[in-house]
Amino acid sequence: MARRPSVHYVCQSCGAVFPKWAGRCESCGAWNSIVEEAVEPAATGGTAPRRSRGAKVAFVSLAGTAEPPPRIGTQLAELDRVLGGGLVPASVVLVGGDPGIGKSTLLLQAACALAAAGRRVKYISGEEAVDQIRLRARRLGLDAPGLEIAAAINVTDIAGTLESEPDVALVVIDSIQTMWLESVESAPGTVSQVRATAFELIRLAKQRGFSLILVGHVTKEGALAGPRVLEHMVDAVMYFEGDRGHQFRILRAAKNRFGATDEIGVFAMTDQGLVEVPNPSALFLAERRGNIAGSAVFAGIEGTRPVLLEVQALLSPKSGDSAPRRAVVGWDTSRLNMLLAVLEARCGLKLHGMDVHLNIAGGLRVLEPAADLAVAAALVSAATGKPTHAGAVYFGEIGLSGEIRQVAQVDSRLKEAQKLGFDAAFLPRRIARGNTRLVAPEGLHLNEIGHLGDLVALFGGTDSEEA
């Protein structure tokens, strides 16, 4: 007599399994994310099945005898930069991002460009009909008759079709949360379905040698939805970031087995789709106004690319007896609180009674601690009411004692500043290397700072409540 399938309860946010339903996941803290899923019972008999002896695994030399296959250029330089030089055959890339940020637009543009270059590309959508894909391509002005598109969600049918197709270079699945496998008794988008369908598609890509791009949904916190094991199964994970209020979109690599994990690609959203931005510094600073208190230019590094950004700070007296506000866009709030504490404890700048608003103009999120000095310059400028030097850039990490610490790739930051016409740079003093001084690019004056108090002294004031 066949046994009835049992059930268990799986969190759709983190994949944790529970014996009974609960309103809140004890593993990740998500509410109403636990869903009932069926578990097929294992086959049983009178005696335990005899374990067969596995086949011998063949080992080969690391050096190998053949050259690795060449990368496939997507015809989009910014996308190739993040991928590490193009798509690797038989690799799997997972692309996530907020709804409407431009994931499908970017991949449709890349698929059309590859198809126009003579490659066989298949675009499979589980969210749009074929006519809807054609309508979007027509609106974006894309012309690639060789691109093969389909609307399907059954992975068994998709796998059977792809196994009979020769010379396929790229397959795009939009999105993995819509895919469905008959052998898994749960709805599309559940942890079981995402894990099973992704495994089947990845196995097929490795076997047939085509590159596979999976589009993934994200949670409201910005993380990829579904089990974390999905990120471990793929070769590269990329996030498409940006604010709908800004035209810029940032493609950032979070994992890449074939390239750097800190590269970014910059795109601008237009009525003709996504346009590559080869020189993002010029566009990020295009609307900057000089001689404004609370503004400083940060010379940052994103991967191997130097990027100049404007840091804006605004201070205002807090209202009533409420706690002072700390509103931050594009930077880490906890790091801002640490920097405010250092300014007050080490430099005598009184900011405890002020509301602080900080913004990284342009919509890019800054993660490196080298932005500390630029943020401090913007805060001190806003506190004293004195503008920073309009032709200066700032970079350096600040410690709890107020010391300015060294950062990486100083030469690249200075060359980018000099290329865009800046004439001064404020940077950490080179104590750790025997006081050796940098060779400044032509026309750029270097101001080395050892302590945050030296920066405050340049503005000639330490009391923000009197400014």
C-alpha positions in Angstrom: 0.0 0.0 0.0 1.4 3.4 -1.0 2.2 5.8 1.7 0.6 9.2 1.7 3.0 12.1 1.3 3.8 14.0 4.5 4.1 17.7 4.8 6.5 20.1 6.3 6.6 23.9 6.5 9.3 25.9 4.7 10.2 29.6 5.0 10.2 31.2 1.5 12.7 33.8 2.5 15.6 31.7 3.9 14.6 28.0 3.3 14.4 26.9 6.9 12.2 23.9 7.5 9.8 23.5 10.5 7.5 20.7 11.6 4.5 23.0 12.1 3.3 26.4 10.8 4.3 29.6 12.6 3.6 33.2 11.8 7.2 34.3 12.1 10.3 32.4 10.9 12.7 31.8 13.8 15.7 31.6 11.4 15.4 34.9 9.5 12.7 36.7 11.4 10.4 37.1 8.3 6.6 37.3 9.0 4.0 35.2 7.1 6.8 33.5 5.0 6.2 29.9 6.1 4.3 27.8 3.5 3.2 24.2 3.7 5.0 21.9 1.2 4.5 18.2 0.5 7.3 15.6 1.1 7.3 12.5 -1.0 7.9 9.4 1.2 10.9 7.3 0.5 10.2 3.9 -1.1 10.2 1.0 1.5 10.4 -2.7 1.1 10.8 -5.8 3.1 14.6 -5.5 3.2 16.9 -2.5 2.9 18.2 -2.1 -0.7 21.8 -3.2 -1.2 24.1 -0.2 -1.8 25.7 -0.4 -5.2 29.4 0.4 -5.6 30.0 3.7 -7.4 32.0 4.1 -10.5 35.6 5.3 -10.3 36.1 9.1 -10.6 38.7 10.1 -13.1 41.2 12.8 -11.9 43.1 15.0 -14.4 46.0 17.5 -14.1 45.3 21.1 -13.2 47.4 22.3 -16.1 45.3 20.5 -18.7 46.0 20.0 -22.4 43.5 22.4 -24.0 43.1 26.1 -23.9 40.0 27.3 -22.0 37.1 28.4 -24.3 37.1 32.1 -25.1 34.7 34.4 -23.3 31.6 35.6 -25.2 31.3 39.4 -25.4 27.8 40.7 -24.8 28.4 43.8 -26.9 27.7 45.9 -23.8 31.1 47.0 -22.3 29.7 47.8 -18.9 28.1 44.4 -18.6 31.3 42.7 -19.8 33.2 44.7 -17.2 31.1 43.3 -14.3 31.2 39.8 -15.8 35.0 39.9 -15.8 35.4 40.3 -19.6 32.3 38.5 -21.0 30.3 35.4 -20.5 32.1 32.2 -19.8 30.7 29.2 -21.7 28.7 26.8 -19.5 28.6 29.4 -16.7 25.4 30.4 -14.8 24.7 34.0 -13.8 22.0 35.1 -11.4 20.8 38.7 -11.8 18.6 40.3 -9.1 17.1 43.7 -8.5 14.0 45.6 -7.5 10.8 45.3 -9.7 11.0 47.7 -12.6 14.6 48.6 -12.1 15.6 47.4 -15.6 16.7 43.7 -15.3 14.6 42.5 -18.2 15.5 45.5 -20.3 19.2 45.0 -19.8 19.1 41.3 -20.6 16.9 41.8 -23.7 19.3 44.4 -25.0 22.3 42.0 -24.4 20.4 39.1 -26.0 19.6 41.2 -29.1 23.2 42.4 -29.4 24.5 38.9 -29.2 21.9 37.6 -31.7 22.8 40.5 -34.1 26.4 39.4 -33.8 25.6 36.0 -35.2 25.2 34.0 -31.9 22.3 31.7 -31.2 20.4 33.2 -28.2 17.2 32.0 -26.6 15.1 34.3 -24.4 12.5 32.4 -22.3 10.1 34.4 -20.3 7.7 33.1 -17.6 6.2 36.5 -16.9 5.5 37.9 -20.4 3.8 36.7 -23.5 5.7 36.6 -26.8 3.8 39.6 -28.1 4.7 41.6 -25.0 8.4 40.9 -25.5 8.1 42.0 -29.1 6.3 45.2 -28.1 9.0 46.0 -25.5 11.8 45.4 -28.1 10.0 47.6 -30.6 9.7 50.4 -28.0 13.4 50.1 -27.3 14.3 50.2 -31.0 15.9 46.7 -30.8 16.3 44.9 -34.1 17.6 41.3 -33.9 15.5 39.0 -36.1 17.8 36.1 -35.1 16.8 36.3 -31.4 14.6 33.3 -30.5 12.0 34.0 -27.8 9.4 31.9 -26.1 6.9 32.1 -23.2 7.1 28.9 -21.0 7.3 27.9 -17.4 7.5 24.1 -17.6 11.2 23.2 -17.0 10.7 19.7 -18.4 9.6 21.1 -21.7 12.3 23.7 -21.7 15.1 21.2 -20.9 13.8 18.8 -23.6 13.8 21.6 -26.2 17.3 22.8 -25.3 18.8 19.3 -25.3 17.9 19.0 -29.0 19.2 22.5 -30.0 22.9 22.7 -31.2 25.3 25.7 -30.9 23.3 27.7 -28.4 25.5 30.4 -26.9 23.2 32.0 -24.3 19.9 31.2 -22.6 18.0 33.8 -20.6 15.4 32.7 -18.0 13.1 35.5 -16.9 12.5 34.7 -14.1 13.5 31.6 -12.0 10.6 32.2 -9.6 8.1 31.5 -12.4 9.6 28.2 -13.4 7.8 24.9 -12.5 8.7 21.3 -12.4 6.0 18.6 -12.4 7.8 16.3 -10.0 7.8 18.8 -7.2 4.4 19.2 -5.6 4.4 22.9 -4.7 3.6 26.2 -6.4 6.1 28.1 -8.6 8.2 30.4 -6.6 8.4 28.2 -3.5 11.7 27.1 -2.1 11.3 23.6 -3.4 10.4 24.7 -6.9 13.2 27.3 -7.1 15.8 24.9 -5.9 14.7 22.0 -8.2 14.2 24.1 -11.3 17.5 25.9 -10.9 19.3 22.6 -10.4 17.8 21.2 -13.6 18.6 24.3 -15.7 22.2 24.5 -14.3 22.8 20.8 -15.0 21.7 21.3 -18.5 23.9 24.4 -19.0 27.0 22.6 -17.8 26.2 19.6 -19.9 25.4 21.4 -23.2 28.0 24.2 -22.7 25.8 27.3 -23.1 25.8 30.3 -20.8 22.7 30.7 -18.7 21.4 33.9 -17.1 18.7 33.6 -14.5 16.6 36.6 -13.4 15.8 36.5 -9.7 13.2 38.4 -7.6 14.4 40.2 -4.5 12.8 40.6 -1.1 11.7 44.0 0.4 15.1 44.1 2.1 16.9 43.9 -1.2 18.2 40.3 -0.9 17.5 37.7 -3.5 14.3 35.8 -2.8 14.3 32.1 -2.3 16.8 29.8 -0.7 20.4 31.0 -0.1 21.6 27.7 -1.7 20.6 29.2 -5.1 23.4 31.8 -4.8 25.9 29.0 -4.0 24.7 27.0 -7.1 25.5 29.7 -9.6 28.8 31.0 -10.8 28.1 34.7 -10.5 25.5 36.8 -8.6 24.9 40.4 -9.8 22.5 43.0 -8.3 20.9 45.8 -10.4 20.7 48.8 -8.2 19.3 52.3 -8.5 16.7 54.7 -7.4 13.7 55.3 -9.7 14.1 59.0 -9.0 17.5 59.0 -10.7 18.4 58.0 -14.2 21.5 56.0 -13.2 21.5 52.2 -12.7 24.4 50.3 -11.1 25.1 46.7 -11.9 27.2 45.3 -9.1 28.8 41.9 -8.8 28.3 40.2 -5.4 29.9 36.9 -6.4 32.0 36.0 -9.5 34.0 32.8 -10.0 35.6 34.2 -13.1 36.3 37.8 -12.2 36.4 40.5 -9.5 33.6 40.8 -7.0 33.7 44.5 -6.5 33.3 45.7 -10.1 30.3 47.9 -11.1 28.7 48.8 -14.4 27.0 52.1 -14.8 23.9 52.6 -17.1 21.5 55.5 -17.6 17.8 54.8 -18.1 16.4 56.6 -21.1 13.3 56.2 -23.3 15.4 54.1 -25.6 16.4 51.7 -22.8 19.6 51.5 -20.9 22.6 53.4 -22.2 26.1 52.7 -21.1 28.0 55.4 -19.1 31.7 55.0 -19.8 32.7 58.0 -17.6 30.3 58.1 -14.7 32.3 60.7 -12.7 31.5 63.5 -15.2 27.8 62.7 -15.0 27.6 62.3 -11.3 29.2 65.8 -10.9 27.4 67.4 -13.9 24.8 69.2 -11.7 27.2 70.1 -8.8 27.3 73.7 -7.7 30.4 75.1 -6.1 30.7 77.4 -3.1 27.9 75.7 -1.2 28.3 74.9 2.4 27.8 71.2 3.2 29.2 69.9 -0.1 32.4 67.9 -0.7 33.7 65.7 -3.6 34.7 62.1 -2.7 37.3 60.3 -4.9 36.2 56.7 -4.6 37.0 53.4 -6.2 34.4 50.9 -7.4 36.2 47.7 -8.4 39.0 48.9 -10.7 37.2 52.1 -11.7 37.8 55.5 -9.9 34.5 57.4 -9.4 34.1 61.0 -8.2 30.8 61.7 -6.2 29.4 64.6 -4.5 28.6 64.2 -0.7 26.0 66.6 0.6 25.3 67.4 4.2 22.6 69.5 5.8 22.3 70.4 9.5 19.3 71.9 11.2 18.4 72.4 14.9 16.2 69.6 16.2 12.6 70.4 16.9 11.0 70.0 20.4 12.2 67.3 22.8 12.4 64.5 20.2 15.7 62.8 19.4 17.8 64.3 16.6 17.2 62.7 13.2 19.8 61.0 11.1 18.6 60.7 7.5 21.1 59.0 5.2 20.8 58.2 1.5 23.6 56.2 -0.2 25.8 55.7 2.9 25.8 53.6 6.1 23.8 55.2 8.9 25.9 53.5 11.7 29.1 54.8 10.1 27.6 58.3 10.1 26.7 58.0 13.8 30.3 56.9 14.5 31.7 59.9 12.6 29.5 62.3 14.4 30.7 60.9 17.7 34.3 61.3 16.7 33.7 64.9 15.5 32.2 65.8 18.9 34.5 63.8 21.2 37.8 64.4 19.4 37.3 67.8 17.7 34.9 69.6 19.9 32.2 70.0 17.2 28.8 70.1 18.9 26.3 68.2 16.8 24.2 66.4 19.5 21.4 68.9 19.1 21.3 68.9 15.3 19.3 67.0 12.8 21.7 65.6 10.2 20.8 64.9 6.6 23.4 63.2 4.4 23.1 62.4 0.7 25.3 60.8 -1.9 24.2 62.6 -5.0 23.4 60.5 -8.1 21.9 57.5 -6.5 25.1 55.4 -6.1 25.5 53.6 -2.7 29.0 54.0 -1.3 30.4 51.1 0.7 34.1 51.8 1.2 35.3 53.5 4.4 37.5 55.8 2.3 34.5 58.1 2.1 34.9 59.1 5.8 37.0 62.1 5.1 34.7 63.5 2.4 31.6 63.0 4.7 33.5 64.7 7.5 34.4 67.6 5.3 30.8 68.0 4.2 29.6 67.9 7.9 32.2 70.4 9.1 31.4 72.7 6.1 27.7 72.5 6.9 28.3 73.1 10.6 30.5 76.2 10.1 28.7 77.6 7.1 31.9 77.8 5.1 32.1 76.0 1.7 34.8 73.5 0.9 37.3 74.4 -1.8 35.3 73.9 -5.1 38.3 72.3 -6.8 39.2 69.8 -4.1 38.5 66.1 -3.6 38.6 64.2 -0.3 39.3 60.6 0.6 40.6 58.7 3.7 39.3 56.5 6.5 38.8 57.9 10.0 39.5 56.0 13.2 37.9 56.3 16.6 40.7 58.5 17.9 40.3 60.9 14.9 43.3 59.7 13.0 43.1 59.6 9.2 44.1 56.1 7.9 45.5 55.1 4.6 43.3 53.7 1.7 44.1 51.7 -1.4 44.6 52.9 -5.0 45.6 56.4 -4.2 47.2 57.0 -7.6 44.0 56.1 -9.5 41.9 58.5 -7.3 44.3 61.3 -7.9 44.6 60.7 -11.7 40.8 60.7 -12.0 40.6 64.0 -10.0 43.3 65.6 -12.2 41.5 64.4 -15.4 38.3 66.1 -14.4 40.0 69.4 -13.7 40.4 69.4 -9.9 43.4 71.2 -8.5 43.6 70.0 -4.9 43.3 66.7 -2.9 42.9 66.1 0.8 44.2 62.6 1.7 45.8 60.7 4.6 49.4 61.5 5.7 51.7 58.7 4.5 53.2 57.8 7.9 53.1 54.0 7.5 55.5 54.2 4.6 58.3 56.2 6.1 56.9 59.6 5.3 57.4 59.0 1.6 55.4 61.6 -0.4 53.3 60.9 -3.4 54.1 62.3 -6.8 51.1 64.5 -7.5 49.7 64.6 -11.1 50.4 67.8 -12.9 48.3 70.7 -11.7 47.0 68.9 -8.5 48.2 70.1 -5.1 48.2 67.4 -2.3 47.2 68.3 1.3 48.1 65.4 3.6 46.1 65.3 6.9 47.0 63.2 9.9 44.1 63.9 12.3 40.5 65.0 11.9 41.2 68.0 14.0 43.4 69.4 11.3 40.5 69.3 8.9 38.2 71.1 11.3 40.9 73.7 11.8 40.9 74.5 8.1 37.3 75.8 8.5 38.3 78.0 11.5 35.5 76.9 13.9 34.6 74.2 16.3 31.1 75.1 17.6 28.3 74.3 15.3 25.7 75.9 17.6 27.3 79.3 17.1 27.7 78.9 13.3 
